[in-house]
């Protein structure tokens, strides 16, 4: 990927990584569970550059409408 394209993406400050799945892993009985979000490999050029810059990033999670509808149905059943 051309460096100017990466620079342009970084200057926008927001990168849409698309839909990703959250995976659960365990660290043993002592440490409990951990949830991981795997970033898409299609943007490895960007993750590599951010890693090389030792950049700290903020992660925002948008909850899709269909998930919110499921939550509403489940909470209605609990009442």
Number of C-alpha atoms within 10 A of each C-alpha: 8 7 10 9 11 14 12 10 13 14 9 8 8 12 11 6 11 7 11 11 9 9 10 10 10 11 9 8 7 7 8 9 12 10 10 11 10 10 14 12 10 9 12 11 13 18 15 11 15 15 10 9 9 9 10 8 9 6 8 8 7 7 8 9 9 9 10 11 11 11 12 11 11 11 10 9 8 6 5
